Amino acid sequence: MHHNDRKRKWNGFSKTFPYSLLDVKDELKKKGKKQTSVKTWELTGEETRLIHEIKEQTRQHNNNNVTRTHAYFQFYLRYPEIHWALLGHMVSRNGGWNMTDLKGDLYTRLLSEKDQLIFFSFLERGNWLIFQDVYPQFLLYEQSVKRSKRLFHLLPFFNVSTFMETLWNHFWRTGDQYMLAIATVINEQSYLEKRVIQNAHFKKTVLNSIGFKLYDFFRFNHILFPFYKDETKQETLLVGNTMKHFTSLHERILLGKRLYSLLFSRENILSGVVDWAHDHPHTGSRKDYWPHLFNDVNESFSRAFYKRRTKKCQLRKGADRLYSPRLIYTWKDLNHEEEESKDWFEDWHIMDYLIDKGENIDGEIYDEYCTTLEKIELAILAKKNVLLREEAEDE
């Protein structure tokens, strides 16, 4: 990025940082000037072993969306001070729902098999990349806690950004849970920006070739957090927010901050989400949260002419539930190519996102989500009508 562009880019941001962040600012300023490469100091045998073990554990949990999502939640239960583990768990659930939607009742009628596979690869790549970046950080924190000594100097051996090394050390000193969670949001989205959104292969195969369809897909992409209404666990409610411009790093970071505040600023939502997630292991099927509307068994003949089945998130009279398969029966595990290890961090001004500017939202999503389901059904009917018209013209 050209120096003047960068200056302009950050001009709207605040000039003053909270006192608690001044040491972070100084350290990141120094780091921004020179890219620090992995130091080749002598590792002790114990450190070498630890690095190997963490890489192996990460690899084992990084098979697919279900194993990743499960690993995040288990980690959160062990270390609830690491807020991002729960946020990552819930967002990863949504990633799994998006993956199975591609083979469910609605999108199979709108997208070709080739497009379904391209979309899946796109979603899966992002899900895989984030996990292999963030999970080693968590395991290193766990080892630091167990040994009562910080081990964050080992982060470069997992190709984790120097930005996070600074923030983990800050967290170790201060215990600032908000700061660490938002730093992780910034890190993961910046990491994705370099490797997926700006990636030449994805730009060519995904963003350009079916770009407009992808925008449509994401326009319909609400991030949903199911939670129990109260202790009786009788009723599951939804809160959430909508992804507006998924190719904008700025928008994705702000979305992450809004989702964080949705989860962690209201105790009833936090406890309701944790209890719900505990009682509903992630399968990838939307039946997990709404069995009245979705089923992981296909109830209808897929060749049958599609009739509208939903109204205000309820089934129309006599309609079959929407097919929402489990991930395990939908997509095979992919073998991913390793990433090159370039650090995304260049400009210390990105830490401006660490300041809490009150990105609060009410989380109302129900009506918007119901309308979206109806819009997708209308898109299917419109497509059918176009095909029928074309067939009639051919005759």
C-alpha positions in Angstrom: 0.0 0.0 0.0 1.3 3.4 -0.9 2.3 5.6 2.0 -0.2 8.3 1.2 -3.0 5.8 0.8 -2.2 4.4 4.1 -2.3 7.8 5.7 -5.7 8.5 4.1 -6.9 5.1 5.1 -6.3 5.7 8.8 -7.2 9.4 8.9 -10.7 8.9 10.2 -9.3 7.0 13.2 -8.8 8.3 16.7 -5.4 9.8 17.6 -5.6 8.9 21.3 -5.2 5.5 22.7 -6.3 4.3 26.2 -3.4 4.5 28.6 -3.4 0.7 29.0 -2.6 0.3 25.3 0.4 2.7 25.1 2.9 -0.1 25.6 1.2 -2.1 22.8 1.3 0.9 20.5 5.0 1.5 21.1 5.9 -2.2 20.5 3.8 -2.4 17.3 5.2 0.8 16.0 8.7 -0.7 16.3 7.6 -3.9 14.7 5.8 -2.2 11.8 9.0 -0.6 10.6 10.8 -3.9 10.2 9.4 -7.3 9.4 10.7 -9.6 12.1 11.7 -13.0 10.7 11.6 -16.1 12.9 14.6 -16.0 15.1 16.8 -19.1 14.9 17.9 -19.1 18.5 18.6 -22.5 20.0 15.4 -24.1 21.1 15.5 -26.4 24.1 14.6 -30.0 23.5 11.4 -29.4 25.5 10.4 -26.5 23.3 11.0 -28.4 20.1 8.9 -31.2 21.5 6.1 -28.8 22.5 6.0 -27.2 19.0 5.8 -30.6 17.4 3.0 -31.7 19.8 0.9 -28.6 19.3 1.3 -28.9 15.5 0.1 -32.5 15.7 -2.8 -31.7 17.9 -3.9 -28.9 15.6 -3.7 -31.1 12.6 -5.8 -33.8 14.2 -8.6 -31.3 15.0 -8.4 -29.6 11.6 -10.1 -32.3 9.5 -13.3 -30.6 8.8 -15.8 -28.0 10.0 -17.3 -30.3 12.6 -14.0 -31.2 14.3 -12.8 -27.6 14.3 -16.1 -26.3 15.8 -16.0 -28.9 18.5 -12.4 -28.1 19.4 -13.1 -24.4 19.8 -16.0 -25.1 22.2 -14.0 -27.7 24.3 -11.2 -25.1 24.6 -13.7 -22.4 25.8 -15.1 -24.7 28.4 -11.6 -25.2 29.8 -10.5 -21.5 29.5 -13.6 -19.3 29.5 -11.4 -16.2 29.8 -10.5 -16.8 26.1 -13.7 -15.3 24.7 -12.8 -15.7 21.1 -13.0 -19.5 21.5 -16.7 -19.2 22.0 -17.2 -16.5 19.3 -15.1 -18.7 16.9 -17.2 -21.7 17.8 -20.5 -20.0 17.0 -19.3 -18.4 13.8 -17.8 -21.7 12.8 -21.2 -23.3 13.3 -22.6 -20.8 10.8 -19.8 -21.8 8.4 -20.9 -25.4 8.7 -24.5 -24.5 8.0 -23.5 -22.5 5.0 -21.5 -25.6 3.7 -24.5 -28.0 4.1 -26.9 -25.4 2.7 -25.1 -26.0 -0.6 -26.5 -29.5 -0.7 -29.8 -28.8 1.0 -33.3 -28.3 -0.4 -32.9 -24.7 -1.5 -29.4 -24.1 -3.0 -29.3 -27.4 -4.9 -32.1 -25.9 -7.0 -30.2 -22.6 -7.6 -26.6 -23.6 -8.0 -24.9 -26.1 -10.4 -22.8 -28.9 -8.8 -19.7 -27.1 -10.0 -20.7 -23.9 -8.3 -21.6 -25.8 -5.1 -18.1 -27.2 -5.0 -16.4 -23.9 -5.7 -18.5 -22.3 -2.8 -17.7 -25.1 -0.5 -13.9 -24.9 -1.3 -14.0 -21.2 -0.5 -15.8 -21.6 2.8 -13.7 -24.6 3.8 -10.4 -22.9 2.9 -11.2 -20.0 5.2 -12.4 -22.3 8.0 -9.3 -24.4 7.8 -6.9 -21.4 7.6 -8.3 -19.7 10.7 -8.2 -22.9 12.7 -4.5 -23.7 11.8 -3.6 -20.1 12.8 -5.6 -19.6 16.0 -5.6 -23.1 17.6 -1.9 -23.3 18.1 -2.1 -19.9 19.9 -4.7 -21.4 22.2 -2.7 -24.5 22.9 0.4 -22.4 23.6 -1.6 -20.3 26.1 -2.8 -23.6 27.7 0.8 -24.7 28.1 1.8 -21.3 29.5 -0.9 -21.6 32.1 0.0 -25.1 33.1 3.7 -24.2 33.4 3.0 -20.8 34.9 5.4 -19.2 32.4 4.6 -17.4 29.2 5.7 -19.2 26.0 4.5 -16.7 23.4 8.1 -16.3 22.1 7.3 -19.6 20.3 4.4 -18.2 18.3 6.6 -17.4 15.2 7.3 -21.2 14.9 3.6 -21.5 14.1 3.8 -18.6 11.6 1.5 -16.6 13.9 1.7 -12.8 13.3 4.0 -10.7 15.4 0.9 -8.6 16.1 -0.5 -11.5 18.2 2.7 -12.1 20.1 2.5 -8.5 21.3 -1.2 -8.9 22.3 -0.8 -12.3 24.0 2.0 -10.8 26.2 -0.3 -7.8 26.9 -3.1 -10.2 27.9 -0.7 -12.2 30.1 0.2 -9.0 32.0 -3.2 -7.3 32.2 -5.8 -10.1 31.8 -7.8 -7.8 29.5 -10.2 -10.3 27.9 -11.9 -7.8 25.6 -8.6 -6.7 24.1 -7.4 -10.2 23.4 -10.7 -11.2 21.8 -10.8 -8.2 19.5 -7.1 -8.6 18.7 -7.9 -12.2 17.6 -10.8 -10.9 15.4 -8.4 -8.4 13.7 -5.7 -11.0 13.3 -8.0 -13.7 11.8 -9.6 -11.3 9.4 -6.3 -9.7 8.3 -4.9 -13.2 7.8 -7.9 -14.2 5.6 -7.6 -11.0 3.6 -4.1 -11.9 2.5 -4.7 -15.6 1.9 -8.3 -15.9 0.6 -9.8 -12.5 -0.5 -6.6 -11.3 -2.1 -5.5 -14.8 -3.2 -5.0 -15.0 -7.0 -6.5 -18.5 -7.3 -9.6 -17.6 -5.4 -10.0 -14.3 -7.1 -10.0 -16.1 -10.4 -12.1 -19.2 -9.6 -14.4 -17.7 -7.0 -14.7 -14.0 -6.9 -14.6 -13.3 -10.6 -16.1 -16.3 -12.2 -19.2 -16.5 -10.1 -18.7 -13.3 -8.2 -22.2 -12.0 -8.5 -23.7 -15.3 -7.3 -21.3 -15.2 -4.4 -22.5 -11.8 -3.4 -26.1 -13.0 -3.5 -25.1 -16.0 -1.4 -23.5 -13.8 1.2 -26.3 -11.2 1.1 -28.4 -14.0 2.4 -25.8 -14.9 5.0 -27.0 -14.1 8.5 -24.7 -15.2 11.3 -27.1 -16.8 13.8 -26.6 -17.4 17.5 -29.2 -19.8 18.8 -29.7 -19.6 22.6 -32.1 -20.8 25.3 -34.7 -18.2 26.3 -34.4 -19.3 30.0 -33.3 -22.0 32.3 -36.2 -24.3 31.4 -34.5 -24.8 28.0 -37.9 -25.2 26.4 -37.5 -22.5 23.7 -34.6 -21.7 21.4 -34.4 -18.0 20.3 -32.0 -16.5 17.7 -29.9 -13.4 17.7 -27.4 -12.4 15.1 -26.2 -10.0 12.5 -25.8 -9.9 8.7 -22.6 -10.0 6.7 -22.9 -7.0 4.3 -19.6 -6.7 2.4 -17.6 -9.8 2.9 -14.8 -8.6 0.7 -14.1 -5.6 2.9 -11.7 -6.2 5.7 -13.0 -3.2 7.6 -16.6 -4.5 7.5 -15.6 -8.0 8.6 -13.6 -6.6 11.6 -16.6 -4.4 12.6 -18.9 -7.4 12.2 -16.7 -9.4 14.5 -16.8 -6.6 17.1 -20.6 -6.5 16.9 -20.9 -10.2 17.2 -18.5 -10.2 20.2 -20.6 -7.6 22.0 -23.8 -9.5 21.2 -22.3 -12.6 22.9 -20.6 -11.1 25.8 -22.4 -8.0 26.9 -25.7 -9.6 28.0 -25.4 -12.4 30.6 -28.7 -14.0 29.6 -27.5 -14.4 26.0 -24.1 -15.7 27.0 -25.4 -18.3 29.4 -28.2 -19.2 27.0 -25.7 -19.7 24.1 -23.3 -21.8 26.2 -26.1 -24.0 27.5 -27.6 -24.4 24.0 -24.2 -25.2 22.4 -23.5 -27.7 25.2 -26.8 -29.5 24.5 -26.5 -29.5 20.7 -23.2 -30.8 19.4 -22.5 -29.3 16.0 -23.6 -31.5 13.1 -23.7 -28.9 10.3 -27.5 -29.4 9.9 -29.8 -26.4 10.7 -32.0 -29.0 12.4 -29.7 -28.4 15.3 -31.5 -25.2 16.1 -34.9 -25.5 14.3 -36.1 -29.0 14.0 -39.6 -27.7 13.3 -38.5 -26.3 10.0 -35.4 -28.3 9.0 -34.7 -32.1 8.9 -31.4 -33.9 8.2 -33.4 -36.6 6.4 -34.9 -35.6 3.0 -38.7 -35.7 3.3 -39.6 -34.7 -0.3 -38.9 -36.0 -3.8 -36.2 -33.7 -5.1 -37.5 -34.0 -8.6 -41.0 -32.7 -7.6 -41.9 -29.2 -8.6 -40.9 -26.9 -5.8 -43.8 -25.3 -3.9 -43.2 -22.7 -1.2 -42.9 -24.3 2.2 -42.1 -21.5 4.7 -44.0 -18.5 5.9 -42.6 -16.4 8.8 -40.2 -19.3 9.7 -43.1 -21.7 10.1 -44.0 -24.6 7.7 -46.9 -24.0 5.4 -49.8 -26.3 5.9 -49.0 -29.8 4.7 -45.4 -28.9 3.6 -42.4 -31.0 4.1 -39.5 -29.7 6.3 -36.5 -28.3 4.4 -33.7 -30.7 3.9 -30.6 -29.6 5.8 -28.1 -32.5 5.8 -25.3 -33.2 8.3 -21.9 -32.2 7.2 -20.5 -35.7 7.5 -22.8 -37.0 4.7 -22.4 -33.9 2.6 -18.7 -33.1 1.9 -15.6 -35.2 2.0 -12.6 -33.9 4.0 -10.3 -31.8 1.8 -6.5 -32.0 1.8 -5.3 -28.5 2.1 -2.1 -27.1 0.8 0.1 -25.4 3.4 0.3 -21.7 3.4 3.3 -19.6 2.8 4.3 -17.9 6.0 4.3 -14.1 5.3 3.1 -12.0 8.2 0.2 -9.7 7.3 1.1 -7.1 9.9 2.6 -3.9 8.5 0.8 -0.9 10.0 0.4 -0.3 13.7 -2.7 1.9 13.1 -4.8 -1.3 12.8 -4.8 -1.4 16.6 -7.3 1.4 16.5 -9.9 -1.4 16.1 -8.9 -2.5 19.7 -10.7 0.5 21.1 -14.2 -0.2 22.2 -16.4 2.3 20.3 -19.6 0.7 21.6 -20.3 -1.5 18.6 -23.5 -2.7 20.2 -26.5 -4.1 18.3 -29.8 -5.4 19.5 -29.2 -8.6 17.6 -32.7 -8.7 16.2 -32.5 -11.2 13.3 -35.7 -13.3 13.3 -37.8 -11.3 10.8 -34.9 -10.6 8.5 -33.9 -14.3 8.5 -37.5 -15.4 7.8 -37.8 -13.0 4.9 -34.5 -14.3 3.5 -35.8 -17.9 3.5 -38.9 -16.7 1.6 -36.8 -14.7 -0.9 -34.6 -17.8 -1.6 -37.8 -19.8 -2.2 -39.1 -17.1 -4.6 -35.7 -17.2 -6.4 -36.2 -21.0 -6.9 -39.7 -20.4 -8.3 -38.5 -17.6 -10.6 -35.7 -19.8 -11.9 -38.3 -22.6 -12.5 -40.5 -20.2 -14.4 -37.7 -19.1 -16.6 -36.8 -22.7 -17.4 -40.4 -23.5 -18.1 -40.7 -20.5 -20.4 -37.6 -21.4 -22.3 -38.8 -25.0 -22.7 -42.1 -23.7 -24.0 -40.3 -21.4 -26.5 -38.2 -24.3 -27.7 -41.3 -26.3 -28.5 
